[in-house]
Structures are given as structure tokens and as C-alpha cells.
Amino acid sequence: MDFRILPVTPFQQNCTLFWCEETHRAAIIDPGGDAARIQATIETLGLVPERVLLTHGHIDHVGSSASIAAHYGIPILGPHPDDAFLIEDLALQSRMFGFPPVPAFQPDQWLQSGDAIEIGTARLEVLHCPGHTPGHVVFLNAQDRLAQVGDVLFQGSVGRTDFPRGNHAQLMASIKQGLFPLGDDIRFIPGHGPMSTFGEERLTNPFVRG
């Protein structure tokens, strides 16, 4: 599996294109904004989008989801249904964070831990990792030891839990019991900022040591 990270919106949120190198079939993960730029990159890379995948319901991660899904005629999968309240309140999020108006939408499929998503010959496993939001999910490509973790974990930091229904204890459990046991060698793409590995964060991240 190959990937391209596209920081979008004024929040520099990492929209990620994941694709199967054999078929060029692709998933668009967290298209929070800048739809024209995302679509132009897809065309340049010669990708065939199959799905929009969402880690959680914050507007900088989902803002362009409905428009991009409609443009390509593809479904939206995720996040976990516990984030439905956030997607239902996208108009309010738009006003709060100064984004262009974004209407609420209904994902074609909510996701649960244990779900698997096929992208060409590649496979993404779904892990429910609540804490930053109650319905946050992570996408893992076990074969290539690569994960898209959204706003659960960052290089040197962790996701905020002061938003509605955030829970710090849940976040720590998601990281320490859900992600770190997957292996120190797993590279991850966070929702913002540079990539890292679970091993590097387990050893050096001051928010999760001990």
C-alpha cells in the first residue's frame, strides 16, 4: 500500500490518500477541506477512489467528505456511531471554528472494531479508539505496518479531550492498550503534524510514558 499526506484546512489536518499499488484503487481518509486540491492530487496520481473513510466527526476531518463522495459517486464509511452527534452538528461546528458552512450528512456505513475494508488487494483493519471523541476509529494496514490514527496520538503529544464527550482516561487506554501492543515498528500518520512510530512515542512521548 502507498500513501500521500495532504495537509488541508487552516488547521493543517492530514488528509491521507491510501491506495493499492497493484490496482491504484484508493481510499480518501479525513478529507476535511480543500476538496479541489484533493481531487487534483488524485487525478495527478492516477488513482481510482473507492471510499471516503473518516476517523472521527470533527469538522477539520470531515468538512469536504460529502462533496468529495458525491463527486466520485463513492460511499462514506465511518466513524463509529458514537460520533453521530458531531456530524449532526456540523453547521454549529462550522460557525464555532470559522469554516465555510457544512451541512450534516449520514455516512453510508458506521464502523466498529474488527471491521475490515478492502482497497484493491490491500486491507485496512478498523480499531475503535475513543477518548478524543467517543466514536474515534483508527485504520491499520498490518501488512505494511502502517496506521492512520487521526487525533488519538501525535509525535510528542496526544489528542485533546476538552471537546464535548472527550475522555482522557479512555484516550490513554486507547493508546496504551489499543495501539502500542500492535508493535513498536508500526509507523503512523497522525491527524496533524509529522509521522512517527508507536515505539518512538512509547519511549519518548511525555504524555504516555509511565
C-alpha positions in Angstrom: 0.0 0.0 0.0 1.2 3.5 -0.8 0.0 6.8 0.6 0.2 10.6 0.2 -0.4 13.1 3.0 -2.2 16.3 2.2 -2.4 18.9 5.0 -5.8 20.7 4.5 -7.8 23.5 6.1 -6.3 26.3 8.2 -5.8 23.6 10.9 -3.4 21.7 8.6 -5.2 18.5 9.1 -3.6 15.4 7.4 -6.0 14.2 4.8 -4.4 10.9 3.6 -4.8 9.1 0.3 -4.2 5.3 0.8 -4.0 3.2 -2.4 -3.3 -0.3 -3.6 -0.1 -0.2 -5.6 -1.4 -3.1 -7.9 -4.7 -1.6 -8.8 -4.4 2.1 -7.9 -7.8 1.8 -6.1 -7.8 4.3 -3.3 -9.4 5.4 0.0 -9.6 9.1 0.9 -9.2 9.4 4.7 -10.4 12.5 6.5 -11.0 15.0 3.6 -11.6 17.9 5.9 -11.4 20.6 3.3 -9.7 21.9 0.2 -11.6 19.5 -2.0 -10.3 20.8 -5.3 -6.7 20.2 -4.2 -7.5 16.7 -3.0 -9.2 15.9 -6.3 -6.3 17.4 -8.3 -3.8 15.2 -6.5 -6.0 12.1 -7.1 -6.0 12.9 -10.8 -2.2 13.5 -10.9 -1.5 10.2 -9.2 -4.0 8.3 -11.5 -5.9 6.9 -8.6 -9.4 5.4 -8.6 -11.2 6.4 -5.4 -13.4 3.7 -3.9 -14.3 5.1 -0.4 -14.1 8.1 1.9 -13.0 6.9 5.3 -13.5 9.1 8.5 -11.6 8.7 11.8 -13.9 11.0 13.7 -16.5 13.7 13.4 -14.6 17.0 13.9 -15.1 19.4 11.0 -11.4 19.7 10.0 -11.6 15.9 9.3 -14.9 15.6 7.6 -15.7 19.0 6.1 -15.4 18.0 2.4 -16.5 14.4 2.8 -20.0 14.7 1.4 -18.9 16.8 -1.6 -16.0 14.5 -2.5 -18.1 11.4 -2.1 -20.7 12.9 -4.4 -18.1 14.0 -6.9 -16.8 10.4 -7.3 -20.0 8.6 -6.5 -18.4 6.7 -3.7 -19.6 5.8 -0.1 -18.6 7.4 3.2 -17.5 4.9 5.8 -17.1 5.8 9.5 -16.5 6.9 12.0 -18.0 4.8 14.9 -21.7 5.7 15.6 -20.8 7.3 18.9 -19.6 10.3 16.8 -23.0 10.8 15.1 -23.8 13.8 17.4 -20.7 15.6 15.9 -21.7 15.0 12.3 -25.3 16.1 13.1 -23.9 19.4 14.5 -21.6 20.2 11.6 -23.4 23.5 11.0 -22.6 24.5 14.6 -19.0 23.4 14.2 -18.7 25.5 11.1 -19.7 28.6 13.0 -17.6 27.8 16.0 -14.4 27.3 14.1 -14.9 29.7 11.2 -15.3 27.1 8.5 -17.5 27.6 5.4 -21.0 26.2 6.1 -21.0 22.4 6.0 -24.4 20.6 6.2 -24.9 17.4 8.2 -24.7 14.2 6.3 -25.3 10.5 7.0 -22.4 8.1 6.5 -23.2 5.1 4.3 -21.7 2.9 7.0 -20.8 3.4 10.6 -17.7 1.4 11.6 -16.9 -0.9 14.5 -13.7 -2.5 15.9 -13.0 -5.6 13.9 -14.4 -4.3 10.6 -12.1 -4.7 7.6 -12.0 -2.5 4.5 -10.6 -3.8 1.2 -8.9 -1.3 -1.1 -7.9 -3.2 -4.2 -5.7 -6.0 -2.8 -4.8 -4.0 0.3 -6.7 -4.3 3.6 -7.4 -1.8 6.4 -8.5 -3.0 9.8 -10.7 -0.8 12.0 -10.0 -0.2 15.7 -12.3 1.8 17.8 -10.1 4.2 19.9 -12.3 6.5 21.9 -11.1 9.4 24.0 -10.5 12.4 21.8 -14.1 11.8 20.6 -16.3 8.8 21.7 -16.5 7.4 18.2 -12.9 7.8 17.0 -11.5 5.0 14.9 -8.1 4.1 13.6 -7.2 2.4 10.3 -4.4 -0.2 10.3 -2.7 -1.8 7.4 -1.0 -4.6 9.2 0.9 -6.0 6.2 2.8 -2.7 5.7 2.9 -1.8 9.4 1.2 1.5 8.8 -1.7 3.2 10.6 -3.8 6.4 10.2 -4.6 7.3 13.8 -6.4 10.6 13.4 -6.3 12.7 16.6 -5.6 9.9 19.0 -1.8 10.2 19.0 0.8 12.7 17.7 4.5 13.0 17.5 5.3 14.1 21.1 1.7 14.7 22.1 -1.8 13.2 22.3 -5.3 14.2 21.3 -7.2 16.8 23.2 -10.0 15.7 25.5 -11.6 19.0 26.4 -14.1 18.9 23.5 -17.6 17.6 24.1 -17.6 14.0 25.3 -13.8 13.8 25.3 -12.4 11.4 28.0 -8.7 11.4 29.0 -8.8 8.0 30.7 -10.4 6.5 27.5 -7.7 8.1 25.4 -4.9 6.7 27.5 -6.4 3.3 27.3 -6.9 3.5 23.5 -3.2 4.4 23.2 -1.6 2.1 25.7 -3.9 -0.9 25.4 -5.2 -0.5 21.8 -2.3 0.9 19.8 1.0 0.2 21.5 0.5 -3.5 21.7 0.3 -3.6 17.9 4.1 -3.2 17.7 6.8 -0.6 18.1 7.6 -0.8 14.4 4.3 0.5 13.2 4.6 3.9 11.5 1.6 6.1 12.0 0.1 9.1 10.3 -1.5 11.5 12.8 -4.3 13.9 12.2 -1.9 16.8 12.3 1.9 17.1 12.1 4.6 14.6 11.1 4.7 10.8 11.2 6.2 8.8 13.9 6.2 5.2 15.2 4.4 3.6 18.2 7.8 2.6 19.6 9.2 6.1 19.4 6.1 7.6 21.2 6.1 4.8 23.8 9.6 5.7 24.8 9.7 9.5 24.4 6.2 10.9 24.4 5.8 12.7 27.8 2.1 12.3 27.7 2.1 8.5 27.6 5.3 7.4 29.4 4.8 5.6 32.7 
